[in-house]
Structure formats: structure tokens, C-alpha cells
Amino acid sequence: MGKMANNIDMAKTGSATAKFGKGVLKRKIFIVEDHPIVREGLRKMIGHEPDMVVCGEADTPGVAIKLIPKIKPDLVLLDITLPQRSGLEVVKDLKALCPKLPILAISMHDELLYAERMLRAGANGYISKHQPADELLKAFRQVLEGQVYVSKAISDALLQKFSKTTRRQEAKMEILTDREFEVFQLLAEAKPIKEIARQLNLSAKTIAVHSSNIRRKLNLRSTVELVRFAIQSENLQAAKDNQKVPS
């Protein structure tokens, strides 16, 4: 399988949205799925929505990683079982290239076995392909709005499993100074050192020192590991907060 003919033709702009018809802005969605029938089904479902458009597709991880940074979609739908590489590795690669890119994992596999790993890898949600169209669209829109989507079953299981972990993380956070915690929160937003320095009106060198101190206190080996830990903490907290909001 290789690059699909319409991948780049469908969206060459780097804008956050695609403009169609009478000034209607549609959110751009990129599909990463190796089964043509599933891609077609997702494409048709999205095509019926007035606020969404499929801006590109890929059937292998290599094609996805090549096209997505160029097309700059608003949302990536990512099958977790792909040829050549796993969806977990693709999430990590895409987040390294595009830290703020929303990614919704879609799969036919047992939610409870895979959802936790995908969220830890940096995905913004997880949904089963077996869900009805209205629930799939709800998940798309929820992630597009900056929220984390998981089913209630996943959320209940994850929150129960992570309750002890969360308490341990909160205990770790308590040993950070107020300034270190500010830096930690900004790292969770995937902001680079220089941007954090500007926002806090400090030098990049000072932020680097704070980052080093945070790594030492949290027993993290590198800046990459620190950023990933911060983002994971943010995603898990967001999933917990979303469950508190009545639907």
C-alpha cells in the first residue's frame, strides 16, 4: 500500500480550517486507516456533516507522518492497528512533530486493553469502531473542542485504576515550588522553553534550570520524558473532569 492519489490534492493549505461554499468553515479531518472499506465509511459519514471535511487520508504510518505536518488538519482519526508500525508509535511520532495536534484513536479492539496506553502515548481520546455514527461524531466534535473523549466504561475503569496513581502524582507535585509548578503546567501545554520564558518574563536559561529541577524531583530522565509526563497528567485530568460534566 502506498500514498493515495487524493491525499495532497484534497488540502494543500496550512490553515486551521477549510472554507467551502457560502463562507462556511469546516474543520479538517485526516483519516489514518489501512482498511479501504472503513476509510470509505468514515469519509461518507463525515461528508454528510456541515461542519467537517476529510482533508486527507493515509493507509500506512509513513504516509501519515509525511502528509499530516503539511496538511495541518484539525483532527486526526488514527486506527491503532496499522501495517509496519503500531498506532502507539505513530501517536508518539505525530505528537513530536505536532505537539498540539488532536488525535482520536479508533479501533476494533477491546477498549479497556488499549485506551489507557493510547492516552499515555498522547492521544486525546479513544473510541471503538463498533460505536454508532452519532457517538462517533460526538467523539470527533468533543476532541475538536479541545476535550478528551473516552466512553463511560473506559472512563470508569481508568479513573478507578488511576485514582492511586493520581494521588501519588499529586504528592509529587507538592514538592515542586510555585514557579516550578507554573513551568510544569506550561510544559503540559507543549510550549517550548523560549515561549515559556517569554510568558513568565524569565530567561530561557532560568526556565531550563527549573525544568532540570522538576526532572530531578519527579525522577524523570530527560526533557522529552518530562513533557510527556506533563501532557499525560493533563490528559488524564481532562478525562476525569469531562466525566463530571453532565451530558
C-alpha positions as CSV (number, residue, x, y, z in Angstrom):
1,M,0.0,0.0,0.0
2,G,1.3,3.5,-0.7
3,K,0.3,7.1,-1.0
4,M,-3.3,7.6,-2.0
5,A,-3.8,9.8,-5.1
6,N,-6.0,12.4,-3.5
7,N,-4.1,12.9,-0.3
8,I,-2.5,16.3,-1.1
9,D,-5.0,17.4,-3.7
10,M,-7.7,17.5,-1.1
11,A,-6.0,20.0,1.2
12,K,-2.8,22.0,0.4
13,T,-3.4,24.9,2.7
14,G,-1.9,25.1,6.2
15,S,-4.9,26.9,7.6
16,A,-6.7,25.5,10.6
17,T,-9.9,25.1,8.7
18,A,-11.1,24.7,5.1
19,K,-13.5,27.2,3.6
20,F,-16.4,25.9,1.4
21,G,-19.5,27.3,-0.2
22,K,-21.0,30.4,1.4
23,G,-18.2,31.2,3.7
24,V,-18.9,28.1,5.8
25,L,-15.8,27.0,7.7
26,K,-15.3,23.2,8.0
27,R,-13.0,21.5,10.4
28,K,-10.4,19.4,8.6
29,I,-10.1,15.8,9.5
30,F,-7.4,13.4,8.4
31,I,-8.0,9.6,8.4
32,V,-5.2,7.1,9.1
33,E,-6.7,3.7,8.4
34,D,-5.4,0.7,6.3
35,H,-8.8,-0.8,5.5
36,P,-10.4,0.9,2.4
37,I,-13.9,0.0,3.5
38,V,-13.5,1.6,6.9
39,R,-11.9,4.7,5.3
40,E,-14.8,5.0,2.9
41,G,-17.4,4.6,5.7
42,L,-15.7,7.4,7.7
43,R,-15.4,9.6,4.7
44,K,-19.1,9.3,3.8
45,M,-20.2,9.9,7.4
46,I,-18.0,13.0,7.7
47,G,-19.1,14.2,4.3
48,H,-22.7,14.4,5.5
49,E,-21.8,16.8,8.3
50,P,-22.0,20.6,7.6
51,D,-19.0,21.5,9.8
52,M,-16.5,18.8,8.9
53,V,-14.5,17.7,5.8
54,V,-12.0,15.0,5.1
55,C,-8.8,16.8,4.1
56,G,-6.6,13.7,3.5
57,E,-6.1,10.0,4.1
58,A,-3.3,7.6,4.6
59,D,-3.1,3.8,4.7
60,T,0.3,3.5,6.3
61,P,2.2,5.2,9.1
62,G,4.9,6.5,6.8
63,V,2.4,8.3,4.5
64,A,0.6,9.7,7.6
65,I,3.7,11.1,9.1
66,K,4.8,12.6,5.8
67,L,1.4,14.3,5.0
68,I,-0.1,15.4,8.3
69,P,2.5,18.1,9.1
70,K,2.0,19.6,5.6
71,I,-1.8,19.5,5.6
72,K,-2.2,20.5,9.3
73,P,-5.6,19.0,10.0
74,D,-7.8,20.0,12.9
75,L,-8.2,16.3,13.9
76,V,-6.5,13.0,13.1
77,L,-8.5,9.8,13.3
78,L,-6.0,7.1,13.9
79,D,-6.5,3.3,13.7
80,I,-4.3,1.7,16.3
81,T,-3.6,-1.4,14.2
82,L,-1.6,-0.4,11.2
83,P,1.0,-2.2,8.9
84,Q,4.7,-1.6,9.6
85,R,4.2,0.3,12.9
86,S,1.7,0.3,15.8
87,G,-0.7,3.2,16.4
88,L,1.0,3.8,19.7
89,E,4.3,4.6,18.0
90,V,2.5,6.8,15.4
91,V,0.9,8.9,18.1
92,K,4.2,9.5,19.7
93,D,5.8,10.4,16.3
94,L,2.9,12.8,15.4
95,K,3.0,14.5,18.8
96,A,6.7,15.0,18.5
97,L,6.2,16.7,15.1
98,C,2.9,18.5,16.0
99,P,2.5,18.7,19.8
100,K,-0.9,20.4,19.8
101,L,-2.4,18.1,17.1
102,P,-5.6,16.5,18.4
103,I,-5.6,12.7,17.8
104,L,-8.6,10.4,18.3
105,A,-7.7,6.7,18.3
106,I,-10.3,4.4,16.7
107,S,-10.1,0.6,17.0
108,M,-12.0,-2.7,16.9
109,H,-10.0,-4.0,19.9
110,D,-11.1,-4.2,23.5
111,E,-11.3,-0.6,24.8
112,L,-10.1,-1.4,28.3
113,L,-6.9,-3.1,26.9
114,Y,-5.8,-0.3,24.6
115,A,-7.4,3.1,25.7
116,E,-5.0,3.6,28.7
117,R,-1.9,3.1,26.5
118,M,-3.2,5.4,23.8
119,L,-3.9,8.2,26.3
120,R,-0.5,7.7,27.9
121,A,1.1,7.9,24.4
122,G,-0.6,11.3,23.9
123,A,-3.9,10.6,22.2
124,N,-6.8,12.9,23.0
125,G,-9.4,10.2,23.0
126,Y,-10.3,6.6,22.2
127,I,-13.4,5.2,20.6
128,S,-14.5,1.8,19.3
129,K,-15.4,1.4,15.6
130,H,-18.4,-0.5,16.8
131,Q,-20.0,2.6,18.2
132,P,-23.0,4.1,16.2
133,A,-22.4,7.0,13.9
134,D,-23.9,9.6,16.3
135,E,-21.5,8.6,19.1
136,L,-18.5,8.6,16.7
137,L,-19.5,12.2,15.6
138,K,-19.9,13.2,19.2
139,A,-16.3,12.0,19.9
140,F,-15.0,13.9,16.8
141,R,-16.6,17.1,18.0
142,Q,-15.5,16.7,21.6
143,V,-11.9,16.3,20.7
144,L,-12.1,19.1,18.1
145,E,-13.4,21.3,21.0
146,G,-10.2,20.6,22.9
147,Q,-11.6,17.9,25.3
148,V,-10.6,14.3,25.8
149,Y,-13.1,11.7,24.7
150,V,-13.5,8.2,26.2
151,S,-16.6,6.1,26.7
152,K,-18.1,6.0,30.2
153,A,-17.0,2.4,30.6
154,I,-13.4,3.4,29.8
155,S,-13.6,6.4,32.0
156,D,-14.9,4.5,35.0
157,A,-12.2,1.8,34.6
158,L,-9.4,4.3,34.1
159,L,-10.4,6.6,36.9
160,Q,-10.6,3.6,39.3
161,K,-7.2,2.4,38.2
162,F,-5.6,5.8,38.2
163,S,-7.0,7.0,41.5
164,K,-4.0,5.8,43.4
165,T,-1.6,6.9,40.6
166,T,-3.2,10.4,40.7
167,R,-2.7,10.6,44.4
168,R,0.9,9.7,44.0
169,Q,1.3,12.3,41.2
170,E,-0.3,14.9,43.4
171,A,2.1,14.1,46.2
172,K,5.0,14.6,43.8
173,M,3.5,17.9,42.7
174,E,3.5,19.1,46.2
175,I,7.3,19.1,46.3
176,L,7.5,21.5,43.4
177,T,7.9,25.2,44.1
178,D,5.1,27.5,42.8
179,R,7.4,28.6,40.0
180,E,8.3,25.0,39.1
181,F,4.6,24.1,39.0
182,E,3.9,27.0,36.7
183,V,6.6,25.7,34.3
184,F,5.2,22.2,34.6
185,Q,1.7,23.4,33.6
186,L,3.1,25.2,30.6
187,L,5.1,22.1,29.6
188,A,1.8,20.2,29.7
189,E,0.5,22.6,27.0
190,A,3.5,21.6,24.9
191,K,5.0,25.0,24.9
192,P,8.8,25.3,24.1
193,I,11.3,26.7,26.6
194,K,11.6,30.1,24.9
195,E,7.8,30.6,24.8
196,I,7.6,29.7,28.5
197,A,10.4,32.1,29.3
198,R,8.6,34.9,27.4
199,Q,5.3,34.2,29.2
200,L,6.8,34.1,32.6
201,N,9.2,37.1,31.8
202,L,12.2,35.0,32.7
203,S,15.3,34.0,30.7
204,A,15.4,30.7,28.8
205,K,18.3,29.7,30.9
206,T,16.3,30.1,34.1
207,I,13.4,28.0,32.6
208,A,16.0,25.3,31.7
209,V,17.2,25.3,35.3
210,H,13.6,25.0,36.6
211,S,13.0,22.2,34.1
212,S,16.1,20.4,35.3
213,N,14.9,20.7,39.0
214,I,11.5,19.4,38.1
215,R,13.0,16.4,36.3
216,R,15.2,15.6,39.4
217,K,12.2,15.9,41.8
218,L,10.0,13.7,39.6
219,N,12.7,11.2,38.8
220,L,12.5,11.8,35.1
221,R,15.5,11.2,32.9
222,S,15.1,13.8,30.1
223,T,13.1,16.8,29.0
224,V,11.2,14.7,26.5
225,E,10.1,12.4,29.3
226,L,9.2,15.4,31.4
227,V,7.0,16.9,28.7
228,R,5.3,13.5,28.0
229,F,4.7,13.1,31.8
230,A,3.1,16.6,31.9
231,I,0.9,16.0,28.9
232,Q,-0.2,12.6,30.2
233,S,-1.1,14.1,33.6
234,E,-3.1,16.8,31.8
235,N,-5.0,14.3,29.5
236,L,-5.9,12.1,32.5
237,Q,-7.1,15.0,34.5
238,A,-9.2,16.2,31.5
239,A,-10.8,12.8,31.1
240,K,-11.7,12.9,34.8
241,D,-13.1,16.4,34.5
242,N,-15.2,15.5,31.4
243,Q,-16.9,12.8,33.3
244,K,-18.1,15.3,35.9
245,V,-19.9,17.3,33.3
246,P,-23.5,16.0,32.7
247,S,-24.1,15.1,29.0
